[in-house]
Amino acid sequence: EGINGMATVSALRKHYLSQGKDVLLVDAGDAIQDNNLVNFSKGKSAIAFMNAVGYDAMALGNHEFDYGQDVLAERIREAKFPMLSANVIVEATNKPLTRDSVIYKKGDVKIGIIGLTTPETVVTTNPKNVYGLKFLDDKATIAVTQNLVKKLKEQDKCDLIVAVGHLGSEDANMGHRSDDILMNVDGIDIFIDGHDHTAKNKYINGALLAETGHYTKNIGVITHMDNKWTENFCKYGDFNEEDPVVKELVDKTQREVDDAMALKLGETPLLLNGSRDPGVRTEETNLGDFVGDAYLWQARKAMAASGVNVDGCLFNGGSLRQSIEKGNITVGNISGVLPYNNQLYVMKIKGEMLLEIIEAATCSLPSQIGAFPQVSGIRYTVNTKVPYENGKQYENSTYFAPAKPGSRVTIHEVGGKPFDADKVYALVTTEFICRGGDAYGKLTEPGSVDIQAIGYVDTEAVENYLKEELKGTVPAKYEKEQGRVTVIK
């Protein structure tokens, strides 16, 4: 409800074609992940939908890498349209991972399309998924884009240059945002953006910057009128036709997924909040508390035989992808919240390092950040009135260490005892965090932490906690947050 969907996109495309218009259909990335409908097949169904609709091109988003490079290569081969990225380079060959651009002729107009992918990919997917790849930094991405624009215009004689990028406009991505590309690259006529889930319709350096938001709540329609490119949103309900062939393909896939995901695990009398902002990327939420408690419970059970006392849990709020509504909790609900199948690890970490990683993971607050630490067994405060001061940049990361750890963050307690910067704590977290995902680059430095897998993935821990510890019902204590995180604004 509230989402146009692929059958409507297809019908709208055919509607314009029937009017004799020339139509180019593109996607700005993150198409194959983040919804059970496509997660179940590791994105294979998403490509099947897009092939049926008739897409012309797509930019690689950061979540295209979430199933690993082998699966991404399969999806690229399956697509009847090019997946583009000019700034993702294979280190062994120093060549782009996939095509950097494509040219189409629509009517009398020759159109050059350039794909761009956020450098944040190195920290927003599991780092093992991008081993051997180099994501060009800010200046290099700008230079590559400018060179491509020049080639497409001068050598290939393109009349129109369209950048399709998965970059976003968030302040935390300063230097490689769509806005930065347009401010520093001449010759782009249209930039179709993604990544930050924001609706955009503005002009920068003479170019139209357009973005629809997310999940086809809007379909972006860009037209050339009065010698100007103009974007309008086809909002849900504005166009009510559906392509019956595409609809049946989607519905058939949905039925198969629903059957697999319908198994009831328990129930909740309250909403578990997985909203992004305000939500899991800016503050403690009851869903963050619930999942953190599940991880900690599972880790303590798994490590009991070895005599390791697990003090607490820390994981990134960006790994929580949706809320759990009141009512039954199914397999599909849990996998919808946690689609990545992250292995759980116990890491042994010194208190002073814990302070640094929490400070780094809250660096952009009060603006949202996927790294935001949801916790269990830990209590801390972030004072956002104190500016975050960058120290050195973490290796293979877009994030910086805090110059003065503890200037914004105060840890009050870990494991029910006052925080001790010199103590070594055992904390359960995800493989994504251990490998330096998001702002956790400190953990990849040699000798930083000792880690041990506990033999469970994230969804298993939550399912087991719900069934075994909670006896199938989320208790009233989760009606609101537990007071683990204080954010001073």
Solvent accessible surface area in square Angstrom, and as a share of the most:
residue,aa,sasa,rsa
1,E,193,0.87
2,G,26,0.25
3,I,74,0.37
4,N,12,0.06
5,G,24,0.23
6,M,36,0.16
7,A,7,0.05
8,T,7,0.04
9,V,6,0.04
10,S,0,0.00
11,A,9,0.07
12,L,12,0.06
13,R,61,0.22
14,K,101,0.43
15,H,63,0.28
16,Y,51,0.19
17,L,74,0.37
18,S,94,0.60
19,Q,102,0.45
20,G,67,0.64
21,K,101,0.43
22,D,96,0.50
23,V,28,0.16
24,L,48,0.24
25,L,25,0.13
26,V,25,0.14
27,D,35,0.18
28,A,15,0.11
29,G,14,0.13
30,D,36,0.19
31,A,24,0.19
32,I,0,0.00
33,Q,7,0.03
34,D,21,0.11
35,N,76,0.39
36,N,27,0.14
37,L,29,0.14
38,V,13,0.08
39,N,21,0.11
40,F,109,0.45
41,S,40,0.26
42,K,104,0.44
43,G,0,0.00
44,K,107,0.45
45,S,13,0.08
46,A,5,0.04
47,I,1,0.00
48,A,40,0.31
49,F,7,0.03
50,M,7,0.03
51,N,33,0.17
52,A,45,0.35
53,V,1,0.01
54,G,22,0.21
55,Y,19,0.07
56,D,19,0.10
57,A,0,0.00
58,M,0,0.00
59,A,0,0.00
60,L,0,0.00
61,G,0,0.00
62,N,3,0.01
63,H,15,0.07
64,E,0,0.00
65,F,0,0.00
66,D,25,0.13
67,Y,43,0.16
68,G,13,0.13
69,Q,56,0.25
70,D,116,0.60
71,V,22,0.12
72,L,4,0.02
73,A,38,0.30
74,E,70,0.31
75,R,9,0.03
76,I,48,0.25
77,R,174,0.63
78,E,56,0.25
79,A,14,0.11
80,K,174,0.74
81,F,9,0.04
82,P,21,0.13
83,M,2,0.01
84,L,0,0.00
85,S,0,0.00
86,A,2,0.02
87,N,0,0.00
88,V,0,0.00
89,I,15,0.07
90,V,39,0.23
91,E,103,0.46
92,A,101,0.78
93,T,78,0.45
94,N,108,0.55
95,K,132,0.56
96,P,54,0.34
97,L,51,0.25
98,T,21,0.12
99,R,135,0.49
100,D,43,0.22
101,S,17,0.11
102,V,12,0.07
103,I,64,0.33
104,Y,54,0.21
105,K,139,0.59
106,K,46,0.20
107,G,48,0.46
108,D,133,0.69
109,V,61,0.35
110,K,62,0.26
111,I,10,0.05
112,G,0,0.00
113,I,0,0.00
114,I,0,0.00
115,G,0,0.00
116,L,0,0.00
117,T,0,0.00
118,T,0,0.00
119,P,5,0.03
120,E,6,0.03
121,T,0,0.00
122,V,27,0.16
123,V,1,0.00
124,T,36,0.21
125,T,2,0.01
126,N,18,0.09
127,P,16,0.10
128,K,92,0.39
129,N,13,0.07
130,V,11,0.06
131,Y,132,0.50
132,G,43,0.41
133,L,15,0.07
134,K,86,0.37
135,F,20,0.08
136,L,22,0.11
137,D,91,0.47
138,D,44,0.23
139,K,176,0.74
140,A,34,0.27
141,T,1,0.00
142,I,33,0.17
143,A,50,0.39
144,V,43,0.25
145,T,0,0.00
146,Q,57,0.25
147,N,100,0.51
148,L,16,0.08
149,V,2,0.01
150,K,115,0.49
151,K,87,0.37
152,L,2,0.01
153,K,75,0.32
154,E,104,0.46
155,Q,129,0.57
156,D,27,0.14
157,K,138,0.58
158,C,10,0.06
159,D,91,0.47
160,L,13,0.07
161,I,0,0.00
162,V,4,0.03
163,A,0,0.00
164,V,0,0.00
165,G,0,0.00
166,H,4,0.02
167,L,0,0.00
168,G,0,0.00
169,S,26,0.17
170,E,54,0.24
171,D,97,0.50
172,A,50,0.39
173,N,6,0.03
174,M,113,0.50
175,G,18,0.17
176,H,11,0.05
177,R,29,0.10
178,S,0,0.00
179,D,14,0.07
180,D,11,0.06
181,I,0,0.00
182,L,1,0.01
183,M,107,0.48
184,N,84,0.43
185,V,2,0.01
186,D,94,0.48
187,G,31,0.29
188,I,10,0.05
189,D,43,0.22
190,I,7,0.04
191,F,0,0.00
192,I,37,0.19
193,D,4,0.02
194,G,9,0.08
195,H,31,0.14
196,D,11,0.06
197,H,46,0.21
198,T,63,0.37
199,A,54,0.42
200,K,16,0.07
201,N,74,0.38
202,K,88,0.37
203,Y,98,0.37
204,I,28,0.14
205,N,87,0.44
206,G,75,0.72
207,A,2,0.01
208,L,2,0.01
209,L,0,0.00
210,A,2,0.02
211,E,4,0.02
212,T,40,0.23
213,G,15,0.14
214,H,57,0.25
215,Y,97,0.37
216,T,35,0.20
217,K,90,0.38
218,N,27,0.14
219,I,19,0.10
220,G,30,0.29
221,V,24,0.14
222,I,44,0.22
223,T,43,0.25
224,H,94,0.42
225,M,115,0.51
226,D,139,0.72
227,N,138,0.71
228,K,105,0.44
229,W,66,0.23
230,T,46,0.27
231,E,4,0.02
232,N,85,0.43
233,F,54,0.22
234,C,13,0.08
235,K,116,0.49
236,Y,104,0.39
237,G,40,0.38
238,D,95,0.49
239,F,29,0.12
240,N,124,0.64
241,E,98,0.44
242,E,83,0.37
243,D,7,0.04
244,P,102,0.64
245,V,111,0.64
246,V,2,0.01
247,K,82,0.35
248,E,90,0.41
249,L,60,0.30
250,V,29,0.17
251,D,43,0.23
252,K,104,0.44
253,T,20,0.12
254,Q,64,0.29
255,R,126,0.46
256,E,91,0.41
257,V,3,0.02
258,D,69,0.36
259,D,117,0.60
260,A,48,0.37
261,M,27,0.12
262,A,65,0.50
263,L,121,0.60
264,K,105,0.45
265,L,18,0.09
266,G,6,0.06
267,E,76,0.34
268,T,3,0.02
269,P,83,0.52
270,L,15,0.08
271,L,78,0.39
272,L,0,0.00
273,N,38,0.19
274,G,4,0.04
275,S,55,0.35
276,R,66,0.24
277,D,76,0.39
278,P,96,0.60
279,G,0,0.00
280,V,0,0.00
281,R,32,0.12
282,T,7,0.04
283,E,61,0.27
284,E,12,0.06
285,T,1,0.01
286,N,7,0.04
287,L,0,0.00
288,G,0,0.00
289,D,1,0.00
290,F,0,0.00
291,V,2,0.01
292,G,0,0.00
293,D,18,0.09
294,A,0,0.00
295,Y,1,0.00
296,L,11,0.06
297,W,39,0.14
298,Q,4,0.02
299,A,0,0.00
300,R,105,0.38
301,K,108,0.46
302,A,37,0.29
303,M,6,0.03
304,A,70,0.54
305,A,108,0.84
306,S,68,0.44
307,G,68,0.65
308,V,33,0.19
309,N,109,0.56
310,V,1,0.00
311,D,16,0.08
312,G,0,0.00
313,C,0,0.00
314,L,0,0.00
315,F,0,0.00
316,N,6,0.03
317,G,0,0.00
318,G,6,0.06
319,S,7,0.04
320,L,3,0.01
321,R,36,0.13
322,Q,73,0.32
323,S,28,0.18
324,I,4,0.02
325,E,121,0.54
326,K,141,0.60
327,G,34,0.32
328,N,90,0.46
329,I,0,0.00
330,T,30,0.17
331,V,36,0.21
332,G,7,0.06
333,N,43,0.22
334,I,2,0.01
335,S,23,0.15
336,G,6,0.05
337,V,3,0.01
338,L,3,0.02
339,P,16,0.10
340,Y,57,0.22
341,N,99,0.51
342,N,12,0.06
343,Q,71,0.32
344,L,0,0.00
345,Y,36,0.14
346,V,4,0.02
347,M,0,0.00
348,K,83,0.35
349,I,1,0.00
350,K,79,0.34
351,G,0,0.00
352,E,95,0.43
353,M,27,0.12
354,L,0,0.00
355,L,29,0.14
356,E,23,0.10
357,I,1,0.00
358,I,0,0.00
359,E,1,0.00
360,A,1,0.01
361,A,0,0.00
362,T,0,0.00
363,C,25,0.15
364,S,27,0.17
365,L,5,0.03
366,P,76,0.48
367,S,58,0.37
368,Q,36,0.16
369,I,7,0.04
370,G,14,0.14
371,A,0,0.00
372,F,0,0.00
373,P,0,0.00
374,Q,0,0.00
375,V,2,0.01
376,S,3,0.02
377,G,30,0.28
378,I,4,0.02
379,R,99,0.36
380,Y,1,0.00
381,T,20,0.11
382,V,0,0.00
383,N,45,0.23
384,T,18,0.11
385,K,139,0.59
386,V,49,0.28
387,P,108,0.68
388,Y,44,0.17
389,E,95,0.42
390,N,87,0.44
391,G,28,0.27
392,K,132,0.56
393,Q,91,0.40
394,Y,6,0.02
395,E,140,0.63
396,N,130,0.67
397,S,12,0.08
398,T,35,0.20
399,Y,25,0.10
400,F,71,0.29
401,A,8,0.06
402,P,9,0.06
403,A,42,0.33
404,K,124,0.53
405,P,63,0.40
406,G,33,0.31
407,S,54,0.35
408,R,11,0.04
409,V,3,0.02
410,T,73,0.42
411,I,10,0.05
412,H,63,0.28
413,E,53,0.24
414,V,4,0.02
415,G,32,0.30
416,G,59,0.56
417,K,129,0.55
418,P,113,0.71
419,F,45,0.19
420,D,64,0.33
421,A,43,0.33
422,D,105,0.54
423,K,81,0.34
424,V,89,0.51
425,Y,3,0.01
426,A,8,0.06
427,L,0,0.00
428,V,0,0.00
429,T,0,0.00
430,T,2,0.01
431,E,12,0.05
432,F,14,0.06
433,I,0,0.00
434,C,10,0.06
435,R,82,0.30
436,G,6,0.06
437,G,0,0.00
438,D,7,0.04
439,A,0,0.00
440,Y,0,0.00
441,G,3,0.03
442,K,39,0.16
443,L,7,0.03
444,T,68,0.40
445,E,49,0.22
446,P,140,0.88
447,G,84,0.81
448,S,17,0.11
449,V,34,0.19
450,D,88,0.46
451,I,75,0.38
452,Q,95,0.42
453,A,51,0.40
454,I,16,0.08
455,G,63,0.60
456,Y,70,0.27
457,V,25,0.14
458,D,3,0.02
459,T,16,0.09
460,E,75,0.34
461,A,0,0.00
462,V,2,0.01
463,E,36,0.16
464,N,29,0.15
465,Y,11,0.04
466,L,0,0.00
467,K,93,0.39
468,E,86,0.38
469,E,87,0.39
470,L,27,0.13
471,K,162,0.69
472,G,14,0.13
473,T,59,0.34
474,V,1,0.00
475,P,44,0.27
476,A,75,0.58
477,K,113,0.48
478,Y,0,0.00
479,E,119,0.53
480,K,149,0.63
481,E,82,0.37
482,Q,69,0.31
483,G,46,0.45
484,R,33,0.12
485,V,17,0.10
486,T,71,0.41
487,V,32,0.18
488,I,66,0.34
489,K,142,0.60
